[in-house]
Amino acid sequence: MSKILLVEDNEMNRDMLSRRLIRKGYEVVMAVDGEQGVEMAGSENPRLILMDISLPTMDGLEATKKIKSVEKTASIPIIALTAHAMSGDREKAMEAGCDDYDTKPIEFNRLLGKIKALTE
């Protein structure tokens, strides 16, 4: 079973997405901000990270850069999630080290396809 780290500050989004992923057979661990996400990337050893971009304390781009700069966590695929899809956001996410990018509201089957592409 693949473990996914969901880094998301919005409780409703966390709850909805984690339940749907669990139903699909994933183990889900959650962080509520960028700092916790960086810590859990190291301690939980997830197969993939879903990273919200708009986070308190440390945004998702900064957290991604930190995760990708550490040898132990550098190879973990990261999918950036953003509600404020502006032109250039995808490029910023990819420059920060994200492996893919998706917009909110989440289109679950599309996101599932991206997760499978990066973990299989």
SULHU-V541380 format. One record per pair of residues at least 24 apart in sequence whose C-alpha atoms are under 10 Angstrom apart, sorted by the first residue. I is the first residue (numbers start at 1). GAP is how many residues later the second one is. D is the distance in Angstrom with one decimal. If there is no record, write none. Layout:
I,GAP,D / I,GAP,D
//
This chain:
1,24,6.8 / 1,25,6.0 / 1,26,6.7 / 1,46,9.3 / 2,24,5.4 / 2,25,6.1 / 2,26,8.5 / 2,44,7.5 / 2,45,5.8 / 2,46,8.0 / 2,117,8.0 / 2,118,9.8 / 3,24,4.6 / 3,25,5.7 / 3,26,7.3 / 3,41,8.4 / 3,42,8.0 / 3,43,4.9 / 3,44,5.3 / 3,45,6.9 / 3,46,8.8 / 4,24,4.9 / 4,25,6.3 / 4,26,8.4 / 4,37,9.7 / 4,40,9.2 / 4,41,9.0 / 4,42,5.4 / 4,43,5.9 / 4,44,5.1 / 4,45,5.7 / 4,46,7.3 / 4,74,9.9 / 4,111,9.3 / 5,24,5.0 / 5,25,5.6 / 5,26,7.3 / 5,32,7.7 / 5,35,7.7 / 5,36,7.2 / 5,39,8.0 / 5,40,8.7 / 5,41,5.8 / 5,42,8.0 / 5,43,6.4 / 5,44,4.7 / 5,45,6.2 / 5,46,8.2 / 5,73,9.4 / 6,24,4.8 / 6,25,6.2 / 6,26,8.4 / 6,27,10.0 / 6,31,8.0 / 6,34,9.9 / 6,35,10.0 / 6,40,9.6 / 6,42,8.7 / 6,43,6.0 / 6,44,4.9 / 6,45,6.4 / 6,46,8.1 / 6,72,10.0 / 6,73,9.8 / 7,24,4.7 / 7,25,5.8 / 7,26,6.4 / 7,27,7.1 / 7,28,9.7 / 7,29,8.2 / 7,30,5.7 / 7,31,9.2 / 7,33,9.4 / 7,34,9.8 / 7,42,7.4 / 7,43,6.0 / 7,44,5.0 / 7,45,5.9 / 7,46,9.0 / 7,48,8.5 / 7,53,8.2 / 7,56,9.7 / 7,73,9.7 / 7,74,9.4 / 8,24,5.2 / 8,25,6.5 / 8,26,8.5 / 8,29,8.9 / 8,42,8.1 / 8,43,6.8 / 8,44,5.3 / 8,45,8.5 / 8,46,8.4 / 8,47,7.1 / 8,48,9.6 / 8,52,9.1 / 8,73,8.9 / 9,24,5.8 / 9,25,9.0 / 9,43,7.8 / 9,44,9.8 / 9,45,8.2 / 9,46,6.1 / 9,47,7.4 / 10,42,9.3 / 10,44,9.9 / 10,45,9.0 / 13,91,9.5 / 13,92,9.0 / 13,93,9.1 / 17,89,8.4 / 17,91,8.3 / 20,88,8.3 / 20,92,10.0 / 21,87,9.1 / 21,91,8.4 / 24,88,9.1 / 32,24,8.3 / 32,25,10.0 / 33,24,6.6 / 33,25,6.8 / 33,26,7.6 / 33,27,8.2 / 33,30,8.9 / 34,24,4.7 / 34,25,5.7 / 34,26,5.8 / 34,27,8.7 / 34,28,7.6 / 34,29,5.2 / 34,30,8.4 / 34,32,9.7 / 35,24,8.6 / 35,25,9.3 / 35,27,9.3 / 35,28,6.8 / 35,31,9.5 / 36,27,9.1 / 37,26,7.0 / 37,27,8.9 / 37,29,10.0 / 37,30,8.7 / 38,24,9.5 / 38,25,5.9 / 38,26,7.7 / 38,27,9.5 / 38,28,6.9 / 38,29,5.8 / 38,30,9.7 / 38,32,9.9 / 38,35,9.1 / 39,24,9.6 / 39,27,9.9 / 39,28,8.8 / 40,27,9.8 / 41,26,7.0 / 41,31,9.0 / 41,32,6.5 / 41,33,9.6 / 41,35,8.3 / 42,25,8.1 / 42,28,8.9 / 42,29,10.0 / 42,30,7.0 / 42,31,6.2 / 42,32,9.9 / 43,29,10.0 / 43,30,9.6 / 45,27,8.7 / 45,28,7.6 / 45,31,8.4 / 46,27,9.0 / 46,30,7.2 / 46,31,9.2 / 47,26,10.0 / 47,28,9.3 / 47,29,6.2 / 47,30,7.3 / 47,31,9.4 / 47,68,9.7 / 47,71,9.1 / 47,72,6.8 / 48,27,9.3 / 48,28,5.7 / 48,29,5.1 / 48,30,6.0 / 48,31,7.9 / 48,51,10.0 / 48,67,7.5 / 48,68,9.8 / 48,70,7.8 / 48,71,7.1 / 49,27,7.1 / 49,28,6.3 / 49,29,4.7 / 49,30,6.3 / 49,31,8.4 / 49,49,9.4 / 49,50,9.8 / 49,66,9.2 / 50,27,8.7 / 50,28,5.9 / 50,29,5.0 / 50,30,6.1 / 50,31,6.8 / 50,48,9.6 / 50,50,9.6 / 50,51,9.3 / 50,52,9.5 / 50,61,9.8 / 50,65,9.0 / 51,27,6.7 / 51,28,6.0 / 51,29,4.8 / 51,30,5.7 / 51,31,8.5 / 51,42,9.9 / 51,47,8.7 / 51,50,9.2 / 51,51,9.9 / 52,27,8.5 / 52,28,5.9 / 52,29,4.6 / 52,30,5.9 / 52,31,8.6 / 52,49,10.0 / 52,50,9.7 / 52,51,9.7 / 52,52,9.6 / 53,26,9.9 / 53,27,6.4 / 53,28,6.0 / 53,29,5.6 / 53,30,8.4 / 53,31,9.1 / 53,36,9.4 / 53,40,8.2 / 54,27,8.7 / 54,28,7.1 / 54,29,8.3 / 54,30,8.7 / 60,33,8.6 / 60,36,9.1 / 60,38,9.7 / 61,31,7.8 / 61,32,6.3 / 61,33,9.1 / 61,34,8.9 / 61,35,5.7 / 61,36,8.1 / 61,37,8.2 / 62,31,9.8 / 62,34,7.4 / 62,35,9.7 / 63,33,8.9 / 63,34,9.9 / 64,29,8.5 / 64,30,9.8 / 64,31,9.9 / 64,32,6.2 / 64,33,6.3 / 64,34,6.8 / 65,28,9.7 / 65,30,8.9 / 65,31,5.4 / 65,32,6.2 / 65,33,8.5 / 66,30,9.2 / 66,31,9.4 / 67,29,10.0 / 67,30,8.8 / 68,28,8.4 / 68,29,6.5 / 68,30,8.6 / 69,28,9.2 / 75,24,9.9 / 76,42,9.3 / 76,43,9.4 / 77,38,8.9 / 77,41,6.5 / 77,42,7.9 / 78,37,9.2 / 78,40,8.8 / 79,32,9.0 / 79,35,8.1 / 79,36,8.0 / 79,39,9.1 / 81,24,9.2 / 81,25,8.3 / 81,30,9.7 / 82,24,9.2
//
